[in-house]
Amino acid sequence: MKATLLIELLTEELPPKSLAKLGLSFREQLQKALAEAGFIDAGNAGRWFATPRRLALQFDDCLESQPDRVIEKKGPAVASGVGADGTPTKALEGFIRSAGVEFAQLEKLNDGKAEYFVARTKKKGGRIDDYLAGMVEAALKKLPVAKMMRWGAGEAQFVRPVHGLVLMHCAKTIAGEVLGIASRNVTRGHRFMSVGVIEIRRAEDYEASLETQGRVIASFDKRRAMIVEQLDRTAGPLTWLRDDALLDEVTALVEFPAVYEASFEPEFLAIPQECLILTMKANQKYFPLMDGDKLTHRFLVVSNMKVADPTNIITGNARVVRPRLADAKFFFETDKKTPLSARIGKLARVVYHNKLGSQGERVDRLIKLAARIASRLDADVSQAERAALLAKADLVTDMVGEFPELQGIMGRYYALSDGEPAVVADAIQSHYQPRFNGDSLPQGPVACAVALADKLDALIGFFGIGQVPTGDKDPFGLRRAALGVLRILMDTPLPLLLPELIDDAAAGFASELLTGDWRTASADFFRERLRHMLRDAGHDHKAVDAVLALDPARIDQVPARLAAVKAFAALPEAEALAAANKRIVNILRKSGAEAGTVVVVALLHEAAEKALFAQVNAIAPGIETQLAAGDYAAALKALAGLRGAVDAFFDGVMVMADDAATRANRLALLSRLTGLMNRVADISLL
């Protein structure tokens, strides 16, 4: 019989930041186990439920008993399983005993390599009652739990103590025990709004029974959608500050959400709004209300109680947030009493890395590096130096000590309070940008110079001491730093040479500190990050590989090169020229040092090679002009005109002629041709 299967684990409060992950993993493990055992179809994904105090699953169309199955067990090879007298060897006898069959029941199969014995036995399908508890216990052990808890006098362990278990198939309670808890058909609802103990009469009634009797919205996704709808409605003409991570966390903290509006004293708005927003979100799990880009003194609370008169809830939350805002105000006003410039000396006592020195030493490097980059950008060097000097000073303020997420942001506020130029203050904040994928970039050459200096110093320093990211481990955020450098160079865009920037950064370190082949490693690292970034942006992987094969030093030119390659690939001549280019590259590689360096006109004997030489000479000046102007598309389009001459050359000319001088001359012509063809990208890779 097919019916709905229900599994529920009733617990104490589960970790909110990992609740959704636990629910999804629980579903994945049980779905796999049930499908492999034949109780459900492989495509039956089921439904998962997760609240602060429960993990639950439902699978429709679950069989009460497995289908009968044929168990096939592979044994020894026939050659080694039977002796010369035709009787089983000891190896085969052992296999026969383990398989529970007779010698006469064995079959022979050939897998194309050898013939071997096979034992096939029929196994009658077992009942879900006999398997389910064991499957649940095994699934729980595979959940992504960092630290287990033990409770009571037993040996059971889970992320939180377990107090109830429901195992049901339709209206039947399946007997079983998980983590020392015997299954029943009862559960509990909301701590305060439930009618009490809830009896589950049928597995398919679970979600509805919890909602109507227990005042619990069991579905994580449904609760989340309810919260979003209520936030939208309660916000009215204002906008609630959306944060998906906070939304997931709040969803994991409530069982029956209700959104209420509260407020704080408007005078707190004199504090930088980033401080207030972070205080409300991080400490209190509130959603600030915005009027455009401006914070208001109102916020939204997601409560676990739906009541007719929410006055106590609203005033209670307003009272709770007030001391937090008062702390932020105290930190801000206290920090402003000491200028950033007066804090720089304290950075000498803050360790950056035991091999790379203190934050003070790092600031010295950043000043010099930012100045070099600003000079290359024709920016105000003195402003870049000043911003680099003050960039890390807010690390030793009270506010950043309490909220590290505000580093840079508070530096800008304090710099403006100290009377620093706006350009310097903005550079202090934005030198950390981009912090994440999609984050805004620093604006202006001074800010870009300091941001590049910060990231390049970290990258070259850590690569120099051998702290290279491996696998998914990147403790110093070097992948993020490299992507930041590439985005600033490409999207701003900036006409800087990446190899020169790497050299500038390396100049800040003692030569003996940079060990191993750090230069090649860092260059490869940048290239691979750029490759992934471009592919993730939707560019064709062949075009990306073709452009990056030339290892472009100007990252700002990469988009134009990609666009040109895309346009070239659409031309009817592209495929033939790409194939010809690949052929030329192979010929030149195999010929070694035979190729001449200059094409000698007197050694051009065949009409086809003379024609190709003439056409190359004719279009070369124009291509050089187009390349200098950055018109890569026009340069590649001009190359398409060579197709006829290239085809005629390979059809009528023997490149590897017997005469050494003629052979070297033809190789020189091909070398010049491929050099011209591959100025934008290695088109042989297309």
PAVEXFI-208702 format. One line per 2 residues: number of its first residue (from 0); for each residue x, y, z of C-alpha. Coordinates in nm, 3 decimals. Each point is the difference from the previous one (the first is absolute). Example, Ala and Ser with C-alpha at 12.3 -4.5 7.8 and 13.67 -1.06 7.14 Angstrom:
0	1.230/-0.450/0.780 ~ 0.137/0.344/-0.066 $
REM end
This chain:
0	0.000/0.000/0.000 ~ 0.123/0.346/-0.087 $
2	-0.064/0.279/0.249 ~ 0.159/0.308/0.155 $
4	0.300/-0.056/0.225 ~ 0.064/0.245/0.286 $
6	0.316/0.042/0.205 ~ 0.034/0.264/0.270 $
8	0.275/0.063/0.252 ~ -0.106/0.230/0.285 $
10	0.298/0.177/0.155 ~ 0.111/0.292/0.208 $
12	0.080/0.323/-0.188 ~ 0.212/-0.082/-0.306 $
14	0.283/0.230/-0.122 ~ -0.184/0.266/-0.203 $
16	0.277/0.076/-0.248 ~ 0.019/-0.362/-0.111 $
18	-0.366/-0.106/0.034 ~ -0.081/0.009/-0.372 $
20	0.318/-0.190/-0.081 ~ -0.089/-0.266/0.258 $
22	-0.351/-0.039/-0.142 ~ 0.120/-0.030/-0.358 $
24	0.274/-0.247/0.090 ~ -0.241/-0.210/0.207 $
26	-0.234/-0.021/-0.300 ~ 0.287/-0.087/-0.235 $
28	0.128/-0.284/0.220 ~ -0.343/-0.158/0.059 $
30	-0.104/0.036/-0.362 ~ 0.313/-0.182/-0.111 $
32	-0.039/-0.277/0.257 ~ -0.371/-0.056/-0.074 $
34	0.056/0.001/-0.376 ~ 0.292/-0.244/0.019 $
36	-0.210/-0.232/0.215 ~ -0.283/0.015/-0.253 $
38	-0.262/0.164/0.223 ~ -0.032/0.312/-0.219 $
40	0.084/0.092/-0.358 ~ 0.337/0.161/-0.060 $
42	-0.172/0.319/-0.117 ~ -0.210/0.034/0.316 $
44	0.158/0.304/0.167 ~ -0.249/0.015/0.286 $
46	-0.050/0.310/0.216 ~ 0.211/0.126/0.287 $
48	-0.107/0.200/0.301 ~ 0.217/0.185/0.248 $
50	-0.093/0.219/0.294 ~ 0.203/0.107/0.302 $
52	-0.099/-0.321/0.177 ~ -0.047/-0.263/-0.268 $
54	0.124/-0.163/-0.318 ~ -0.262/-0.188/-0.199 $
56	-0.048/-0.173/-0.335 ~ -0.293/-0.120/-0.208 $
58	0.019/-0.238/-0.296 ~ -0.318/-0.073/-0.196 $
60	-0.046/-0.332/-0.180 ~ 0.227/-0.192/0.237 $
62	-0.042/-0.379/-0.011 ~ -0.080/-0.190/0.315 $
64	0.213/-0.291/-0.123 ~ 0.293/-0.013/-0.241 $
66	-0.040/-0.184/-0.331 ~ 0.163/-0.344/-0.006 $
68	0.354/0.035/-0.128 ~ 0.271/-0.213/-0.161 $
70	0.332/0.041/0.178 ~ 0.298/-0.057/-0.228 $
72	0.340/-0.070/0.152 ~ 0.316/-0.026/-0.207 $
74	0.239/-0.282/0.085 ~ 0.345/-0.126/-0.107 $
76	0.106/-0.042/-0.362 ~ -0.093/-0.335/-0.148 $
78	0.366/-0.073/-0.073 ~ 0.096/0.032/0.367 $
80	-0.326/-0.127/0.148 ~ 0.009/-0.356/-0.133 $
82	0.284/-0.249/0.026 ~ 0.126/-0.236/-0.268 $
84	-0.243/-0.265/0.124 ~ -0.296/0.235/-0.040 $
86	-0.059/0.046/0.373 ~ -0.018/0.343/0.170 $
88	0.321/0.145/0.138 ~ 0.013/0.127/0.357 $
90	-0.055/0.356/-0.125 ~ -0.319/-0.103/-0.178 $
92	-0.118/-0.207/0.298 ~ 0.031/0.308/0.219 $
94	-0.200/0.203/-0.249 ~ -0.271/-0.269/-0.014 $
96	-0.034/0.005/0.379 ~ -0.014/0.380/0.017 $
98	-0.261/0.017/-0.277 ~ -0.212/-0.275/0.155 $
100	-0.037/-0.202/-0.321 ~ 0.098/-0.339/-0.138 $
102	0.275/-0.053/-0.259 ~ -0.260/-0.108/-0.255 $
104	-0.188/0.331/0.044 ~ 0.296/0.213/-0.108 $
106	-0.011/0.168/-0.341 ~ 0.285/0.109/-0.223 $
108	0.032/0.346/-0.152 ~ 0.258/0.155/-0.232 $
110	0.078/0.373/0.043 ~ 0.219/0.013/-0.311 $
112	0.318/-0.052/0.199 ~ -0.060/-0.326/0.182 $
114	-0.270/-0.251/0.087 ~ -0.108/-0.006/0.363 $
116	-0.254/-0.165/0.228 ~ -0.315/0.181/0.109 $
118	-0.243/-0.092/0.276 ~ -0.356/0.123/-0.040 $
120	-0.245/-0.028/0.285 ~ -0.354/0.127/0.037 $
122	-0.071/0.215/0.299 ~ -0.352/0.064/0.113 $
124	-0.076/0.367/0.049 ~ 0.019/0.122/0.360 $
126	-0.248/0.227/0.173 ~ 0.061/0.369/0.062 $
128	-0.043/-0.076/0.372 ~ 0.321/-0.203/-0.002 $
130	0.215/0.265/-0.166 ~ -0.122/0.350/0.079 $
132	0.146/0.062/0.347 ~ 0.342/-0.120/-0.115 $
134	-0.016/0.223/-0.309 ~ -0.089/0.303/0.212 $
136	0.280/-0.070/0.246 ~ 0.252/-0.042/-0.285 $
138	-0.121/0.321/-0.169 ~ 0.039/0.203/0.318 $
140	0.364/-0.103/0.027 ~ 0.066/0.143/-0.346 $
142	-0.147/0.345/0.062 ~ 0.240/0.299/-0.019 $
144	0.039/0.043/0.377 ~ 0.325/0.152/0.126 $
146	-0.047/-0.094/0.364 ~ -0.221/-0.263/0.162 $
148	-0.171/0.015/0.339 ~ -0.067/-0.279/0.247 $
150	-0.290/0.024/0.244 ~ -0.140/-0.200/0.289 $
152	0.154/-0.327/0.110 ~ 0.002/-0.161/-0.346 $
154	0.264/-0.008/-0.274 ~ -0.214/0.163/-0.272 $
156	0.155/0.301/-0.174 ~ -0.147/0.266/-0.224 $
158	0.041/0.372/-0.064 ~ -0.271/0.061/0.265 $
160	-0.180/-0.228/0.248 ~ -0.286/-0.199/-0.157 $
162	-0.331/-0.039/0.184 ~ -0.241/-0.149/-0.249 $
164	-0.020/-0.225/-0.305 ~ -0.282/-0.055/-0.251 $
166	0.021/-0.283/-0.254 ~ -0.324/-0.053/-0.191 $
168	-0.119/-0.165/-0.321 ~ -0.345/0.134/-0.077 $
170	-0.198/-0.056/0.324 ~ 0.238/-0.260/0.139 $
172	0.268/0.082/0.255 ~ 0.321/-0.183/-0.087 $
174	0.172/-0.146/0.303 ~ 0.363/0.098/0.034 $
176	0.257/0.179/0.209 ~ 0.235/0.282/-0.103 $
178	0.255/0.157/0.235 ~ -0.163/-0.182/0.290 $
180	-0.348/0.140/-0.076 ~ -0.288/-0.234/-0.089 $
182	-0.232/0.108/-0.279 ~ -0.353/0.119/0.067 $
184	-0.270/0.177/-0.198 ~ 0.004/0.318/0.212 $
186	0.193/0.323/-0.024 ~ 0.006/0.343/0.159 $
188	-0.085/0.336/-0.148 ~ 0.083/0.358/0.092 $
190	0.131/0.046/0.353 ~ -0.274/0.250/0.090 $
192	-0.273/-0.008/-0.267 ~ -0.046/-0.376/-0.049 $
194	-0.307/-0.189/0.126 ~ 0.245/-0.240/0.166 $
196	0.111/-0.345/-0.111 ~ -0.103/-0.056/-0.363 $
198	-0.103/-0.341/-0.124 ~ 0.090/-0.070/-0.362 $
200	-0.278/-0.221/-0.136 ~ 0.136/-0.037/-0.353 $
202	0.346/0.075/-0.135 ~ -0.140/0.225/-0.271 $
204	-0.176/0.215/0.264 ~ 0.327/0.100/0.168 $
206	0.049/0.352/-0.140 ~ -0.365/0.101/0.034 $
208	-0.030/-0.141/0.354 ~ 0.307/0.189/0.117 $
210	-0.130/0.326/-0.145 ~ -0.358/-0.022/0.126 $
212	0.056/-0.166/0.337 ~ 0.362/0.077/0.075 $
214	0.030/0.348/-0.153 ~ 0.320/-0.108/-0.173 $
216	0.082/0.063/-0.366 ~ 0.208/-0.312/-0.060 $
218	0.129/0.090/-0.347 ~ 0.313/0.213/0.009 $
220	-0.072/0.145/-0.345 ~ -0.362/0.081/0.087 $
222	0.105/0.177/0.322 ~ 0.260/0.199/-0.188 $
224	-0.254/0.106/-0.261 ~ -0.243/0.101/0.277 $
226	0.270/0.214/0.163 ~ 0.084/0.175/-0.329 $
228	-0.368/0.069/-0.069 ~ -0.053/0.143/0.350 $
230	0.318/0.208/-0.018 ~ -0.116/0.149/-0.330 $
232	-0.347/0.073/0.133 ~ 0.111/0.143/0.335 $
234	0.270/0.219/-0.156 ~ -0.267/0.192/-0.191 $
236	0.154/0.284/-0.202 ~ 0.344/-0.065/0.150 $
238	0.243/-0.275/-0.102 ~ 0.129/-0.268/0.232 $
240	0.371/-0.067/-0.040 ~ 0.017/-0.342/-0.161 $
242	0.266/-0.243/0.119 ~ -0.054/-0.359/-0.115 $
244	0.234/-0.150/0.260 ~ -0.187/0.182/0.277 $
246	-0.332/-0.101/-0.156 ~ 0.104/-0.368/0.009 $
248	0.118/0.035/0.359 ~ -0.321/0.165/0.117 $
250	-0.205/-0.266/-0.181 ~ 0.191/-0.259/0.201 $
252	-0.076/0.178/0.328 ~ -0.379/0.010/-0.021 $
254	-0.276/-0.259/-0.040 ~ -0.295/0.233/-0.065 $
256	0.133/0.336/-0.124 ~ -0.163/0.333/0.065 $
258	0.159/0.331/-0.105 ~ -0.037/0.315/0.210 $
260	0.138/0.351/-0.037 ~ 0.201/0.163/0.280 $
262	0.215/0.311/0.027 ~ 0.286/0.165/0.186 $
264	0.074/0.362/0.090 ~ 0.073/0.210/-0.311 $
266	0.308/0.156/0.163 ~ 0.186/-0.328/-0.052 $
268	-0.009/0.077/-0.375 ~ 0.292/0.236/0.062 $
270	0.215/-0.316/0.015 ~ 0.119/-0.133/-0.341 $
272	-0.285/-0.210/-0.130 ~ 0.231/-0.294/-0.075 $
274	0.059/-0.035/0.376 ~ -0.371/0.004/0.078 $
276	-0.083/-0.244/-0.279 ~ 0.268/-0.246/0.106 $
278	-0.104/0.026/0.365 ~ -0.364/-0.073/-0.083 $
280	0.076/-0.283/-0.241 ~ 0.287/-0.175/0.174 $
282	-0.105/0.037/0.363 ~ -0.378/0.012/-0.015 $
284	-0.095/-0.162/-0.333 ~ -0.211/0.302/-0.097 $
286	-0.071/0.131/-0.349 ~ 0.072/0.377/-0.020 $
288	-0.244/0.215/-0.194 ~ 0.143/0.230/-0.266 $
290	-0.136/0.309/-0.168 ~ 0.187/-0.030/-0.325 $
292	0.367/-0.031/0.099 ~ -0.058/0.165/0.335 $
294	-0.056/-0.193/0.322 ~ -0.311/0.086/0.200 $
296	-0.048/-0.043/0.375 ~ -0.244/-0.285/-0.063 $
298	0.070/-0.371/-0.038 ~ -0.189/-0.327/-0.044 $
300	0.002/-0.287/0.249 ~ -0.078/-0.359/-0.100 $
302	-0.166/-0.147/0.308 ~ -0.083/-0.361/0.082 $
304	-0.334/0.109/0.145 ~ -0.311/0.115/-0.183 $
306	-0.209/0.194/0.250 ~ -0.299/0.234/-0.015 $
308	0.180/0.277/0.191 ~ 0.374/0.006/-0.081 $
310	0.073/0.303/0.219 ~ 0.220/-0.195/0.243 $
312	0.195/-0.159/-0.284 ~ 0.058/0.334/-0.170 $
314	0.101/0.191/0.313 ~ 0.213/-0.290/0.121 $
316	0.202/-0.010/-0.321 ~ 0.038/0.378/-0.002 $
318	0.129/-0.019/0.356 ~ 0.245/-0.278/-0.085 $
320	0.156/0.179/-0.298 ~ 0.050/0.330/0.181 $
322	0.309/-0.106/0.204 ~ 0.160/-0.140/-0.315 $
324	-0.048/0.330/-0.181 ~ 0.128/0.187/0.304 $
326	0.317/-0.212/-0.010 ~ 0.047/0.084/-0.367 $
328	-0.046/0.368/0.075 ~ 0.255/-0.018/0.281 $
330	0.257/-0.176/-0.220 ~ -0.050/0.250/-0.281 $
332	0.030/0.310/0.216 ~ 0.298/-0.140/0.192 $
334	0.184/-0.103/-0.317 ~ -0.041/0.348/-0.153 $
336	0.197/0.152/0.287 ~ 0.321/-0.160/-0.132 $
338	0.095/0.082/-0.363 ~ 0.083/-0.290/-0.229 $
340	0.349/0.138/-0.048 ~ 0.062/-0.032/0.376 $
342	-0.092/-0.369/-0.010 ~ 0.255/-0.107/-0.261 $
344	0.270/-0.075/0.259 ~ -0.223/-0.268/0.159 $
346	0.006/-0.197/-0.325 ~ 0.363/-0.096/0.073 $
348	-0.138/-0.217/0.282 ~ -0.262/-0.171/-0.218 $
350	0.136/-0.315/-0.167 ~ -0.089/-0.038/-0.366 $
352	0.190/-0.327/-0.047 ~ 0.299/-0.136/0.187 $
354	0.208/-0.007/-0.321 ~ -0.143/0.313/-0.160 $
356	0.025/0.224/0.303 ~ -0.243/0.231/0.176 $
358	-0.281/0.211/-0.138 ~ 0.231/0.296/0.046 $
360	0.261/-0.155/-0.229 ~ -0.271/-0.085/-0.246 $
362	-0.120/0.360/-0.004 ~ 0.355/0.110/-0.090 $
364	-0.011/-0.234/-0.300 ~ -0.348/0.116/-0.101 $
366	0.107/0.366/-0.001 ~ 0.285/-0.069/-0.244 $
368	-0.202/-0.236/-0.219 ~ -0.305/0.228/-0.016 $
370	0.230/0.289/-0.099 ~ 0.152/-0.202/-0.287 $
372	-0.343/-0.101/-0.130 ~ -0.138/0.354/0.035 $
374	0.298/0.129/-0.195 ~ -0.071/-0.247/-0.281 $
376	-0.360/0.126/-0.003 ~ 0.105/0.369/0.004 $
378	-0.197/0.031/0.326 ~ 0.082/0.217/0.301 $
380	0.285/-0.195/0.161 ~ -0.015/0.190/0.329 $
382	-0.368/-0.084/0.044 ~ 0.066/-0.367/-0.076 $
384	0.281/-0.003/0.256 ~ -0.222/0.168/0.261 $
386	-0.286/-0.245/-0.058 ~ 0.239/-0.297/0.022 $
388	0.147/0.140/0.323 ~ -0.344/0.023/0.164 $
390	-0.163/-0.303/-0.166 ~ 0.056/-0.241/0.290 $
392	-0.021/0.246/0.290 ~ -0.365/-0.079/0.075 $
394	0.102/-0.356/0.091 ~ 0.101/0.133/0.342 $
396	-0.324/0.190/0.064 ~ -0.265/-0.117/0.246 $
398	-0.272/-0.018/-0.264 ~ 0.195/-0.227/-0.236 $
400	0.118/-0.202/0.299 ~ -0.367/-0.069/0.078 $
402	-0.110/-0.034/-0.364 ~ 0.290/-0.110/-0.226 $
404	-0.239/0.008/-0.296 ~ 0.014/0.381/0.016 $
406	0.371/0.032/-0.073 ~ 0.053/0.254/-0.275 $
408	-0.354/0.130/0.039 ~ 0.079/0.152/0.339 $
410	0.339/0.113/-0.129 ~ -0.181/0.221/-0.249 $
412	-0.224/0.155/0.265 ~ 0.291/0.065/0.234 $
414	0.213/0.144/-0.281 ~ -0.274/0.246/-0.095 $
416	-0.040/0.090/0.368 ~ 0.377/0.067/0.011 $
418	-0.027/0.237/-0.296 ~ 0.169/-0.227/-0.254 $
420	-0.087/0.063/-0.369 ~ -0.302/-0.190/-0.128 $
422	0.219/-0.179/-0.258 ~ 0.219/-0.137/0.280 $
424	-0.298/-0.097/0.216 ~ -0.173/-0.178/-0.290 $
426	0.320/-0.189/-0.082 ~ 0.026/-0.120/0.361 $
428	-0.345/-0.157/-0.020 ~ 0.019/-0.139/-0.350 $
430	0.351/-0.147/0.019 ~ -0.162/-0.325/0.121 $
432	-0.230/-0.012/-0.303 ~ -0.111/-0.212/-0.168 $
434	-0.062/-0.212/0.308 ~ -0.213/-0.259/-0.181 $
436	-0.129/-0.093/-0.343 ~ -0.219/0.282/-0.127 $
438	0.127/0.254/0.253 ~ 0.062/0.352/-0.125 $
440	0.351/0.104/-0.106 ~ 0.207/0.287/0.144 $
442	-0.069/0.323/-0.183 ~ 0.274/0.234/-0.120 $
444	0.373/-0.055/-0.063 ~ 0.108/0.064/0.362 $
446	-0.247/-0.254/0.140 ~ 0.097/-0.251/-0.271 $
448	0.370/0.048/0.075 ~ -0.046/-0.073/0.372 $
450	-0.237/-0.293/-0.065 ~ 0.242/-0.158/-0.246 $
452	0.289/0.055/0.241 ~ -0.188/-0.172/0.282 $
454	-0.084/-0.307/-0.207 ~ 0.332/-0.031/-0.184 $
456	0.201/0.030/0.322 ~ -0.201/-0.285/0.153 $
458	0.025/-0.220/-0.309 ~ 0.373/0.039/-0.060 $
460	0.083/-0.017/0.369 ~ -0.183/-0.326/0.061 $
462	0.112/-0.155/-0.329 ~ 0.356/0.102/0.089 $
464	-0.010/-0.192/0.329 ~ -0.168/-0.301/-0.162 $
466	-0.350/0.054/0.141 ~ -0.176/-0.090/-0.325 $
468	-0.372/-0.094/-0.004 ~ -0.054/-0.373/-0.041 $
470	-0.330/-0.171/-0.078 ~ -0.278/0.183/0.181 $
472	0.239/0.136/0.263 ~ 0.074/0.370/-0.031 $
474	0.046/0.134/0.354 ~ 0.138/0.336/-0.113 $
476	-0.264/0.070/-0.265 ~ 0.250/0.005/-0.287 $
478	-0.252/-0.113/-0.262 ~ -0.225/0.289/0.096 $
480	0.299/0.238/-0.011 ~ 0.105/-0.119/-0.348 $
482	-0.353/0.033/-0.135 ~ -0.012/0.348/0.151 $
484	0.318/0.103/-0.180 ~ -0.129/-0.139/-0.329 $
486	-0.341/0.164/0.032 ~ 0.151/0.339/0.084 $
488	0.238/-0.018/-0.296 ~ -0.259/-0.130/-0.247 $
490	-0.326/0.167/0.104 ~ 0.125/0.346/0.103 $
492	0.193/-0.034/-0.244 ~ 0.365/0.085/0.076 $
494	0.285/0.004/-0.257 ~ 0.247/-0.180/0.228 $
496	0.228/-0.297/-0.069 ~ -0.060/-0.283/0.245 $
498	0.364/-0.126/-0.009 ~ 0.119/0.350/0.093 $
500	-0.247/0.013/0.289 ~ 0.133/-0.333/0.125 $
502	0.356/0.132/-0.019 ~ -0.104/0.316/0.186 $
504	-0.155/-0.209/0.278 ~ 0.302/-0.228/0.024 $
506	0.230/0.302/0.041 ~ -0.153/0.063/0.341 $
508	0.133/-0.327/0.144 ~ 0.353/-0.105/0.082 $
510	0.129/-0.219/-0.283 ~ 0.082/-0.286/0.237 $
512	-0.361/-0.008/0.121 ~ -0.141/-0.088/-0.342 $
514	0.104/-0.362/-0.045 ~ -0.065/-0.265/-0.264 $
516	-0.145/0.074/-0.342 ~ -0.256/0.243/0.142 $
518	-0.005/0.210/-0.316 ~ -0.114/-0.283/-0.227 $
520	-0.242/-0.127/0.264 ~ -0.163/0.341/0.047 $
522	-0.022/0.062/-0.377 ~ -0.164/-0.341/-0.052 $
524	-0.236/0.075/0.288 ~ -0.112/0.327/-0.158 $
526	-0.043/-0.167/-0.339 ~ -0.220/-0.279/0.139 $
528	-0.210/0.242/0.203 ~ -0.051/0.208/-0.314 $
530	-0.091/-0.312/-0.199 ~ -0.265/-0.100/0.255 $
532	-0.130/0.356/0.027 ~ -0.046/0.032/-0.377 $
534	-0.161/-0.340/-0.038 ~ -0.237/0.071/0.289 $
536	-0.095/0.322/-0.180 ~ -0.121/-0.212/-0.292 $
538	0.287/0.037/-0.247 ~ 0.071/-0.295/-0.229 $
540	0.273/-0.214/0.154 ~ 0.189/-0.034/-0.331 $
542	0.006/0.376/-0.045 ~ 0.118/0.045/0.359 $
544	0.277/-0.256/-0.046 ~ 0.105/0.161/-0.328 $
546	0.033/0.345/0.155 ~ 0.170/-0.116/0.320 $
548	0.246/-0.215/-0.195 ~ 0.183/0.325/-0.081 $
550	0.019/0.081/0.372 ~ -0.121/0.358/-0.046 $
552	0.167/0.249/0.230 ~ -0.274/0.262/-0.047 $
554	-0.304/-0.150/0.171 ~ -0.213/0.298/-0.105 $
556	0.042/-0.109/-0.364 ~ -0.130/-0.354/0.056 $
558	-0.372/0.079/-0.058 ~ 0.075/0.166/-0.335 $
560	0.217/-0.296/-0.102 ~ -0.279/-0.242/0.092 $
562	-0.254/0.200/-0.197 ~ 0.235/0.001/-0.300 $
564	0.054/-0.376/0.021 ~ -0.375/-0.056/0.022 $
566	-0.055/0.212/-0.313 ~ 0.286/-0.174/-0.182 $
568	-0.133/-0.347/0.088 ~ -0.327/0.089/-0.172 $
570	0.175/0.072/-0.333 ~ -0.009/-0.275/-0.267 $
572	0.381/0.013/-0.030 ~ 0.061/-0.051/0.373 $
574	-0.004/-0.379/0.019 ~ 0.242/-0.046/-0.292 $
576	0.239/0.267/0.130 ~ -0.007/-0.146/0.352 $
578	0.082/-0.344/-0.141 ~ 0.278/0.146/-0.216 $
580	0.142/0.187/0.297 ~ 0.004/-0.320/0.203 $
582	0.179/-0.175/-0.283 ~ 0.257/0.280/-0.021 $
584	0.064/-0.012/0.375 ~ 0.060/-0.377/-0.019 $
586	0.234/0.038/-0.298 ~ 0.205/0.269/0.170 $
588	0.018/-0.197/0.323 ~ 0.131/-0.309/-0.178 $
590	0.245/0.195/-0.215 ~ 0.184/0.132/0.305 $
592	0.269/0.255/-0.089 ~ -0.022/-0.053/-0.377 $
594	-0.223/0.301/-0.064 ~ 0.166/0.311/-0.130 $
596	-0.046/0.333/0.172 ~ -0.061/0.207/-0.314 $
598	-0.185/-0.091/-0.320 ~ 0.239/0.030/-0.296 $
600	-0.194/0.103/-0.311 ~ 0.252/-0.163/-0.235 $
602	-0.068/-0.339/0.160 ~ -0.376/0.016/-0.070 $
604	-0.037/-0.230/-0.303 ~ -0.365/-0.106/-0.011 $
606	-0.280/0.234/-0.105 ~ -0.207/-0.095/0.308 $
608	0.274/0.094/0.246 ~ 0.067/0.326/-0.181 $
610	-0.372/0.083/0.014 ~ -0.022/-0.080/0.372 $
612	0.308/0.208/0.074 ~ -0.143/0.293/-0.196 $
614	-0.335/-0.016/0.183 ~ 0.162/-0.025/0.342 $
616	0.212/0.307/-0.082 ~ -0.306/0.183/-0.125 $
618	-0.220/-0.047/0.306 ~ 0.267/0.006/0.275 $
620	0.026/0.381/0.034 ~ -0.377/0.037/0.026 $
622	-0.022/-0.273/0.262 ~ 0.273/0.164/0.205 $
624	-0.191/0.327/-0.012 ~ -0.324/-0.172/0.101 $
626	0.169/-0.183/0.287 ~ 0.157/0.319/0.127 $
628	-0.345/0.160/-0.001 ~ -0.151/-0.299/0.184 $
630	-0.221/-0.086/-0.297 ~ 0.051/-0.375/0.031 $
632	-0.313/-0.089/-0.194 ~ 0.123/0.188/-0.308 $
634	0.341/-0.166/0.028 ~ -0.147/-0.349/0.004 $
636	-0.241/0.085/-0.279 ~ 0.294/0.112/-0.214 $
638	0.168/-0.335/0.063 ~ -0.304/-0.176/-0.144 $
640	0.105/0.136/-0.337 ~ 0.305/-0.225/0.007 $
642	-0.200/-0.322/-0.022 ~ 0.031/-0.043/-0.377 $
644	0.374/0.064/-0.002 ~ 0.055/-0.234/0.297 $
646	-0.203/-0.280/-0.161 ~ 0.191/0.043/-0.328 $
648	0.333/-0.006/0.184 ~ -0.069/-0.333/0.171 $
650	-0.148/-0.146/-0.319 ~ 0.293/0.093/-0.225 $
652	0.311/0.045/0.214 ~ 0.217/-0.264/0.167 $
654	0.105/0.170/0.325 ~ 0.265/-0.254/0.095 $
656	0.189/0.026/-0.329 ~ 0.322/-0.196/-0.053 $
658	0.203/0.319/-0.043 ~ 0.086/0.129/0.350 $
660	-0.007/0.368/-0.095 ~ -0.339/-0.030/-0.170 $
662	-0.137/-0.197/0.295 ~ 0.124/0.259/0.253 $
664	-0.146/0.281/-0.211 ~ -0.344/-0.163/-0.017 $
666	0.007/-0.064/0.374 ~ 0.087/0.367/0.053 $
668	-0.304/0.098/-0.209 ~ -0.223/-0.226/0.210 $
670	0.152/0.137/0.319 ~ -0.079/0.355/-0.111 $
672	-0.352/-0.106/-0.100 ~ -0.085/-0.170/0.328 $
674	0.154/0.290/0.192 ~ -0.240/0.232/-0.179 $
676	-0.298/-0.233/0.043 ~ 0.051/-0.046/0.374 $
678	0.039/0.361/0.109 ~ -0.354/0.013/0.145 $
680	-0.042/-0.362/0.108 ~ 0.130/-0.344/-0.081 $
682	-0.258/-0.074/-0.267 ~ 0.128/-0.357/-0.039 $
684	-0.193/-0.074/0.323 ~ -0.329/0.091/-0.168 $
REM end
